[in-house]
Amino acid sequence: MKSQDTPFEGGPMDGRVLPVLVGPTGHPPKTYRIPVPGPAGGPPTVLVYRRVPRGHSRRLGLIRGWKYQYDPDDTSGGRPRWPWSKPTATPPGGPDAPKE
């Protein structure tokens, strides 16, 4: 497997560069999840980083590379978004609305 040194920005991993496995297209994954064990055996925390372009070339505007940016408000739930999937919206009035 081929890997690429990818920098991380924001969050606890700020400033670190880690080798990330690339796929068949040569791109690293869109999201990178890092499980962190909880203190004293508590529930683990998952840090989520999103792939963003590192920079663009001058003439053609091509992407020069990738970096990961910290995403503290991850709402994807770790599942891919398919065009035929139903959205995960809450019902009108919110989850605490009285039922009739």
Buried (B, 14 or more C-beta within 10 A) or exposed (E): EEEBEBBBBBBEBEEEEBEBEBEEEEEBBEBBEBEEEEEEEEEEEEBBBBBEEBEEEEEEEEEEEBBBBBBEEBEEEEEEEEEEEEEEEEEEEEEEEEEE
